[in-house]
Each structure stands twice: as C-alpha cells, then as structure tokens.
Amino acid sequence: MTPWTAADIPSQTGRTVVVTGANSGLGLVTARELARAGARVVLAVRDVARGELAAAEIDGDLAVRRLDLADLGSVRSFAREWTGDIDVLVNNAGIMMVPPGVTADGFELQFGTNHLGHFALTNLLLPHVTDRVVTVSSGLHRSGHIDLDDLNWRTRPYSDTGAYAQSKLANLLFTLELQRRLTAGGSGVRALAAHPGYAATNLQGHSQSWLKDRAMKVANLLVAQSDAHGALPTLAAVALDLPGGSYLGPSGRSELRGSPTLVGRSPDASDPELARRLWNASAALTGIDFPAPRGLPSR
C-alpha cells in the first residue's frame, strides 16, 4: 500500500483550523499543509511577531493570534475573543525536558504548558468546535507516571524527563476522558491524539544540560525524521475519517519514524478511571471544566 502523505489530505476548503504553537516545527508544517489544502488556519502562538513571520512564508488564508499556554489569563483571553466555528482544534504546542520552572499560575512548567494549558483551552473553545480536537502526545508517554498527589512536582525530586513524560501521558488521558464525555453528551465532536515519533525540531535542546542537549543533537542527525514527516500523524488525525479516541503515530519499528498509522498506548494511557481522576484534578487546578457540547443544552 502506498504510504499516506500530506498530498493525500482531502480539500479543507471552508474549514477553520486552530493550531497551537504553529510558528515553528511540527505546528508550522501542520499549518502550512492544511492551508495548502484550502483551510483557514489560525496560528495560535506566544510570540505574535514570530507567528507573523511564519505566516508570511505560507500561501493561503491565515491569521495569527496570541496564545500563551503557560498563562491561563492568556488562554481565557484567546477563548473569550473567539467568534465563529472551529472545525478542528490542534493542540500541538509544547515544551520538552526543560529545567525546573513554573507557569504564570504556579504549575510545573511542562505539565502546566503541555497539559493544563491545552485542557483549559479545549474546554473553553469546545462550544465552537464542530468536528474534532487533535492533541499531540509522544511515545515517551510510555515512561510517564501520573502522581495525582504531586502533579506539579512540589514534593518529589524534579526530573525534566519524568515531567515531560507525565505531561505526554496526561495528553492521552485527556483525550480518552474528553471522548468519553463527548460520547456521553451525544456530541458528534471527536477527540483524537497523535505523536510524531522522533522528529528533528527545535523542541529538543533546551535542557540546559550540555550532555543531554548534545545527545539530542546527535540523535536528530542519526535517528530522527524530518519535521515534515513528523507532522504526518497529526495531519492524518485532522484529515482522515477516524473514530473518536484514535491514536496515530509512525508505522516503523519502535514508532520512531514511518508513515502514519493507528498505534497502541500504555496501560496507564488506556485507564478510564485514571483519566477521570486526572480530569477532575485538572479542572480543580484550572477552575475550568467540561462545557455543554455544541448543540446541547447547558447543565
């Protein structure tokens, strides 16, 4: 069978897609290919100037709007100012293996940005979403552990790798519980997830450890696939007619590289009770919870 590529994306004319972190890396490729296919693409970025430079390099119907996922005030402002439908929300932005830090709201930086920021954004925008929410996770979710008593690493020793893996596991649990709630509410909106395998992007190399950053640079040269290939699972999750809850990644050995396909997930990432408990903890931390799905009465 011929591998699926971005050239196989069906026409997206008339559709609006919001892509977080779309000014570089996987997000930029995702925005570019969806715009090429005819979608109106909104680049939701922390740095508007960089977003506008990126948008200038893409042909199509584009808009740039400020969104800082590490600041719930910014997330609320983005959602409050939104009008009209969103066919697809792509939760792509993220940070990876960074030194200890906290968000504007005091959350551990990776968990707060990669999970809580997207959790809040999705729930605030959900009344506008007509088709699907696609959240980008990672194969490293398999080494993640959800510590519900210390999600923000306040009592356990901080691990940049562990915090990243926890946030990526949280992305999959979020997708699992979001789909359950959508189905229970009778909504046709779908929640899907994807991971890029090992893709060479500017995500790596911010650990402030010379040894780790050097190792990732070498791995980028020897093992990684390009950001264009790494974005394919996300693009497939956006474009293909797949059931809610689907998880896509590269088809190759260890899911590091290859054409997009449906992939498995860890037992923790498939645990509905853990997903429910994480959702409740996330709602308590952010003060934001599941709204009435589109077309259904408020609760």
Secondary structure, DSSP 8 states (H G I E B T S, - for coil): -----GGG----TT-EEEEETTTSHHHHHHHHHHHHTT-EEEEEES-HHHHHHHHHTS-SEEEEEE--TT-HHHHHHHHHT--S-EEEEEE-----S--S-B-TTS-BHHIIIIIIIHHHHHHHHGGGEEEEEEEE--GGGGG----TT-TT-SSS---HHHHHHHHHHHHHHHHHHHHHHHHHTT---EEEEE---SB-STTSS-SS-HHHHHHHHHHHHHT-B-HHHHTHHHHHHHHS---TT-EEEE-SGGGSSSSEEE----TGGG-HHHHHHHHHHHHHHHS------TTS---
